[in-house]
């Protein structure tokens, strides 16, 4: 079995709208059978480190959730 998608969420993107909308959007994907493991960024550069760590852990499917550099 493959690992779930690794979602990197920037909750501050879109003036904070991403933080409000990402959860419900990912729940709809999960309800449709898409496995997702979500992680939020807190500071600039967090997304890069999250992706590197996830890749080292075996993840190969990624989702960038939000903009503003994500």
N, C-alpha and C positions, 0 to 999 in steps of 0.2 A: 504494500500500500504506500502511495506517495504521501509526502507531507502536505499539509494544507497550504494555501496561499499565505504569504507573509505580508500583511498590510501595514504600511508605514503611514500613520495618520498625523497630519499637521493640524491640530485643533484650532490654531490661530489663523489659518488661511481664510481668506475671504472676510476679514474683519471678525472672525470668530464663527462665521456661519458653518464652516466645515466641522467644527466641534459639535454643533447641534445636529447636523444632517448626516454625518458619517455613520453613526451608530445605527440609525434606522435603515440606511441604505445597505449596510453590511448584514443586518438581520434579514433583509429581504433576500439577499444572496444566499445566506445560510439556509433560509427556508426553502430555497430552490435547489438545495443540495450542494452548494459550493462551500467547501471547507475553508475557513479563514481564521488565522491567528493575527489579531490586531495589536499594534504597539504605537503609542503616541510619542511624538517628539515634544521636547520641552525647551530646547535651546538650539541655536544655529549649529549645524553640523551633526546633530543627533541622528538624522535620517541616514547619513553615510555610515555611521558606526553601527546603527541597528541593522542595516543591510549587510554589512561585512560580517557581523556576528552571526546573523541568520544564515548567510551563505556557508560560513564555517560549520554551522550546525546541521547543514544538509538541505536547507531550503533552496529551491530553484525557481519558484514561482512567486513573483512579487507584485504588489499593487501599491501605487503611490496615490494616497487619498488626500487631496488638497493641492493647493498650488503654492505660491509664495516661496518657490525654491525647492519644494519637495520633489 
